[in-house]
Amino acid sequence: MSYAEAILENLLNLAEKNNAREIKKAHLVIGELLLINPEQLEFCFRAISRETIAENCTLEIEFVKPEIRCVKCGKEFDAPAGVCECGGFVSVNGGKEMILKSVIMEVD
């Protein structure tokens, strides 16, 4: 629920700054390591956005993978691992972000 609340709060603040009367669409970029279920996020967002200018807003969600690489040999991985075959530790960059990439609003 807290992710949905944060999204709604940011959308409403952005709408207020732009004198919007309706928020139509929000494009979100979400890191896969946050383990967010898009259906649950959508459900929570619908519940808390009722009777706001975001109640009809469509959430467009784009998931992004983290960059996982061995710090010793540079090998890249698809899934988090603690140690590479070469014995080096892996570095995880990204995958935990939540970015409001774009918003479509109806303004006065």
Backbone bond lengths (Angstrom), bond angles and torsions (degrees), N, CA, C in turn:
res aa  C-N    CA-C-N  psi(-1)  N-CA   C-N-CA  omega(-1)  CA-C   N-CA-C  phi
1 M - - - 1.449 - - 1.531 110.86 -
2 S 1.338 117.12 -33.55 1.466 119.03 -176.28 1.526 112.25 -65.72
3 Y 1.338 117.87 -33.18 1.466 119.36 176.38 1.521 109.96 -65.12
4 A 1.317 117.01 -44.28 1.467 121.14 179.21 1.525 110.24 -62.48
5 E 1.328 116.82 -40.54 1.465 120.66 178.28 1.524 111.25 -63.29
6 A 1.324 116.77 -41.89 1.469 120.65 179.65 1.524 110.93 -65.29
7 I 1.322 116.27 -40.90 1.469 120.45 178.46 1.520 109.91 -62.75
8 L 1.330 116.66 -48.51 1.461 120.51 -179.02 1.528 110.90 -62.08
9 E 1.318 117.35 -44.00 1.467 120.61 179.96 1.532 110.76 -59.52
10 N 1.325 116.76 -45.15 1.468 120.28 178.97 1.519 111.69 -64.62
11 L 1.323 117.09 -40.79 1.467 120.49 178.89 1.525 111.32 -64.05
12 L 1.326 116.65 -44.19 1.463 120.13 -179.03 1.530 111.29 -66.52
13 N 1.328 117.06 -38.55 1.474 120.35 176.53 1.519 111.08 -63.97
14 L 1.314 116.67 -43.15 1.457 121.48 178.72 1.528 110.65 -64.59
15 A 1.316 116.29 -41.48 1.464 120.84 178.98 1.526 111.14 -63.90
16 E 1.328 116.62 -41.12 1.466 120.46 179.30 1.531 110.91 -63.12
17 K 1.323 116.67 -42.39 1.469 120.92 -179.96 1.526 112.24 -64.70
18 N 1.327 116.11 -25.78 1.465 120.75 -177.29 1.527 113.35 -107.46
19 N 1.333 116.93 11.99 1.466 122.57 -179.68 1.525 112.36 51.86
20 A 1.329 115.84 43.93 1.467 120.60 -179.93 1.519 110.37 -82.84
21 R 1.306 114.84 147.02 1.469 118.85 175.87 1.520 111.83 -105.48
22 E 1.355 116.16 -13.72 1.462 119.93 177.34 1.526 109.30 -154.20
23 I 1.333 114.76 139.98 1.462 120.99 173.93 1.521 106.04 -104.42
24 K 1.317 116.13 117.80 1.459 120.61 -173.61 1.526 113.84 -94.52
25 K 1.331 116.91 -39.28 1.463 119.60 -174.74 1.523 110.28 -153.40
26 A 1.326 115.41 141.48 1.461 121.22 175.96 1.520 108.48 -130.27
27 H 1.328 115.92 127.23 1.462 122.11 178.08 1.520 107.64 -100.88
28 L 1.329 115.76 117.48 1.460 122.09 -178.18 1.520 110.45 -110.39
29 V 1.313 116.31 141.05 1.459 122.43 171.94 1.527 105.81 -112.38
30 I 1.340 115.91 119.96 1.460 121.06 -173.62 1.524 109.67 -125.83
31 G 1.318 116.24 131.11 1.460 121.48 177.08 1.519 111.12 -71.09
32 E 1.328 115.34 138.46 1.462 120.70 -177.99 1.523 113.21 -63.30
33 L 1.325 117.98 -26.61 1.462 120.26 -178.42 1.525 112.96 -70.84
34 L 1.323 117.74 -12.10 1.469 120.09 174.96 1.522 111.34 -73.54
35 L 1.340 116.23 -16.32 1.470 122.44 177.84 1.528 112.23 55.69
36 I 1.314 115.90 43.80 1.462 120.77 179.72 1.519 109.73 -86.60
37 N 1.314 115.59 130.00 1.457 121.56 175.00 1.527 106.87 -85.68
38 P 1.339 118.15 117.70 1.465 119.41 -175.34 1.530 113.73 -62.66
39 E 1.333 117.11 -33.66 1.467 119.53 179.01 1.525 111.13 -67.17
40 Q 1.322 116.51 -41.14 1.466 120.10 178.28 1.525 111.20 -66.64
41 L 1.335 115.95 -40.73 1.460 119.90 178.21 1.523 110.24 -61.50
42 E 1.316 115.94 -45.52 1.468 121.40 179.39 1.532 110.61 -61.43
43 F 1.329 117.00 -43.90 1.463 121.71 -179.89 1.530 110.62 -61.30
44 C 1.322 116.52 -48.02 1.468 120.62 179.91 1.520 111.15 -63.46
45 F 1.332 116.09 -41.91 1.461 119.81 179.45 1.527 110.54 -61.83
46 R 1.326 117.00 -43.26 1.474 121.03 178.49 1.526 110.83 -59.77
47 A 1.328 115.78 -42.88 1.464 120.46 -176.98 1.528 111.94 -64.44
48 I 1.323 117.27 -43.38 1.468 119.25 -174.93 1.526 113.75 -88.00
49 S 1.324 117.27 -14.00 1.473 118.66 -178.57 1.528 112.95 -93.55
50 R 1.323 116.80 -0.12 1.472 119.54 178.06 1.518 110.07 -58.10
51 E 1.316 114.40 140.96 1.463 122.86 178.26 1.533 112.46 62.01
52 T 1.339 116.34 27.35 1.463 121.27 171.11 1.528 106.84 -121.89
53 I 1.310 116.72 173.60 1.465 119.28 178.53 1.533 111.70 -73.85
54 A 1.334 116.45 -0.48 1.467 120.98 177.75 1.523 112.59 -105.89
55 E 1.338 117.13 7.99 1.464 118.42 -174.32 1.528 113.83 -63.67
56 N 1.313 118.81 -24.66 1.467 121.35 178.66 1.525 112.40 -106.02
57 C 1.305 116.05 13.63 1.465 121.34 -177.82 1.532 110.73 -70.35
58 T 1.317 115.44 133.73 1.459 122.12 174.59 1.521 108.33 -92.66
59 L 1.330 116.13 129.90 1.457 120.27 175.37 1.521 108.60 -95.14
60 E 1.310 115.40 120.37 1.464 121.17 175.09 1.523 106.03 -104.60
61 I 1.332 115.80 115.19 1.458 120.28 -172.78 1.525 110.34 -110.39
62 E 1.320 114.93 127.30 1.464 122.44 177.09 1.529 107.16 -117.67
63 F 1.326 116.33 120.48 1.461 119.94 179.08 1.525 110.17 -92.96
64 V 1.323 116.29 140.37 1.464 121.34 178.19 1.527 109.58 -122.76
65 K 1.321 114.24 141.33 1.459 121.23 179.59 1.529 109.84 -82.60
66 P 1.327 116.05 152.08 1.461 118.67 174.07 1.528 109.91 -76.94
67 E 1.308 116.27 159.26 1.461 121.63 171.83 1.523 106.78 -92.46
68 I 1.332 115.94 117.77 1.463 120.76 -177.78 1.526 107.60 -120.51
69 R 1.323 115.76 122.50 1.469 120.02 -173.48 1.528 109.79 -144.78
70 C 1.329 114.57 143.19 1.464 120.97 175.20 1.528 108.39 -71.71
71 V 1.327 116.04 130.76 1.464 119.76 -179.29 1.530 111.88 -75.74
72 K 1.336 117.06 -16.27 1.463 121.13 -178.14 1.534 112.30 -91.53
73 C 1.359 116.66 -51.61 1.469 119.42 -174.80 1.526 113.81 -108.36
74 G 1.341 117.35 -12.41 1.461 120.57 178.25 1.514 115.44 86.15
75 K 1.341 118.03 1.59 1.466 120.77 179.39 1.525 109.75 -61.04
76 E 1.353 115.79 138.93 1.466 121.17 178.91 1.522 110.38 -98.72
77 F 1.338 115.71 147.19 1.457 122.51 -178.40 1.519 110.03 -123.65
78 D 1.350 115.47 155.45 1.463 121.18 175.22 1.519 111.70 -89.55
79 A 1.325 116.49 -30.25 1.462 120.78 -177.31 1.527 108.80 -126.16
80 P 1.329 116.58 150.63 1.462 119.28 179.57 1.527 112.00 -58.63
81 A 1.307 115.97 135.25 1.459 122.96 175.56 1.523 106.39 -137.76
82 G 1.315 116.32 149.86 1.455 119.51 -178.77 1.514 113.45 -78.16
83 V 1.354 115.32 -39.78 1.455 120.42 -175.47 1.523 108.93 -138.54
84 C 1.313 117.04 141.25 1.466 124.11 176.50 1.534 109.15 -80.45
85 E 1.350 116.37 164.36 1.468 120.48 177.03 1.526 111.86 -59.58
86 C 1.341 117.09 -28.54 1.469 120.82 -178.96 1.531 111.85 -76.98
87 G 1.331 116.46 -7.14 1.458 120.66 -179.37 1.518 114.11 97.42
88 G 1.333 116.11 -6.31 1.461 120.16 179.80 1.520 112.25 -81.88
89 F 1.307 115.62 152.64 1.462 120.80 176.37 1.521 109.76 -78.75
90 V 1.320 115.51 156.22 1.464 119.53 179.84 1.519 110.12 -101.46
91 S 1.310 114.32 151.60 1.457 122.78 177.91 1.524 107.93 -111.89
92 V 1.314 116.14 132.00 1.463 121.24 179.23 1.523 108.25 -111.51
93 N 1.321 115.99 120.55 1.463 121.77 178.18 1.516 109.09 -118.85
94 G 1.320 116.10 127.95 1.458 120.67 179.17 1.516 111.48 77.36
95 G 1.327 114.45 -169.58 1.458 120.52 179.78 1.510 114.23 90.60
96 K 1.339 117.41 -8.26 1.464 120.63 180.00 1.524 111.62 -119.92
97 E 1.319 116.36 14.18 1.459 119.94 -177.15 1.531 111.70 -87.17
98 M 1.311 114.97 155.20 1.458 122.59 169.31 1.523 105.71 -137.18
99 I 1.321 115.02 111.62 1.458 121.33 -174.02 1.521 109.64 -120.18
100 L 1.305 115.84 130.61 1.459 121.54 171.93 1.524 105.67 -85.46
101 K 1.332 115.89 96.38 1.467 121.36 -171.38 1.521 112.86 -75.77
102 S 1.332 116.44 -43.33 1.466 119.22 178.81 1.519 110.03 -155.34
103 V 1.321 115.06 156.49 1.464 121.96 -179.72 1.521 108.29 -138.76
104 I 1.313 115.22 135.67 1.465 120.46 173.25 1.520 106.87 -108.17
105 M 1.342 115.06 121.77 1.462 121.57 -178.27 1.518 109.82 -128.25
106 E 1.308 114.56 155.15 1.460 120.57 171.46 1.519 106.34 -101.43
107 V 1.322 115.55 120.24 1.466 119.75 -177.34 1.525 110.44 -111.52
108 D 1.325 114.43 159.93 1.472 119.99 178.55 1.505 111.10 -76.81
